[in-house]
Amino acid sequence: MSIELLTALSLFALVSSITPGPNNMMLLASGANYGLLRTLPHMLGVTLGFSLMVALVGLGIIQLFDLFPWSYTLLQTVAVLYLLYLAYCIGSATGAPEASRGGSKPMTFIQAVLFQWVNPKAWTMALTAISVYAPERSVGAVLLVALVFGLVNLPSVSLWAVLGQQLQRWLGSPKRLRLFNVSMALLLVLSLWPMLT
């Protein structure tokens, strides 16, 4: 891959990783509700899960949509239902002290890895990255795309969790925290709009 193409890939990875979407909205909410340390497994799960997804999509999963067109519709339906469930969970979160007593906890590493497979933005990013930056789908090119995303994604998503943690001071009152969580839930639902239209 040429330097120009690698630069373009890195910029695409940065812009698509740092802009709002389901992962970043959930990391912002998790940072605000549970703090950075408890959100760390979630952040690592997003990064490693998405890099794995890019690699697997490039190495063959993309062809399943060609063979079974209905599978894409099924994926979209599952993604919408799961994101609505997560929006409900975020909207009803009560913050770290209350959440610990109520059994609420941040997303785990494995949950974050698996979430990538029902995240519409992750699918769009992975399919676009492979189509544009590894169109021949050679193993080397696909793995390079996955590696670049992994290197760019972790600092990008970490910023959202740090921002959430910084908001903890302002969200000290239960009323403000409730308003924040409901707002994050609504933004998560709004992130589905492009897929639904």
Secondary structure, DSSP 8 states (H G I E B T S, - for coil): --HHHHHHHHHHHHHHHHS-SHHHHHHHHHHHHH-HHHHHHHHHHHHHHHHHHHHHIIIIIHHHHHH-THHHHHHHHHHHHHHHHHHHHHHT---HHHHHHHT-----HHHHHHHGGG-HHHHHHHHHHHHHH-TT--HHHHHHHHHHHHHHHHHHHHHHHHHHHHHHHHTTSHHHHHHHHHHHHHHHHHTTHHHH-
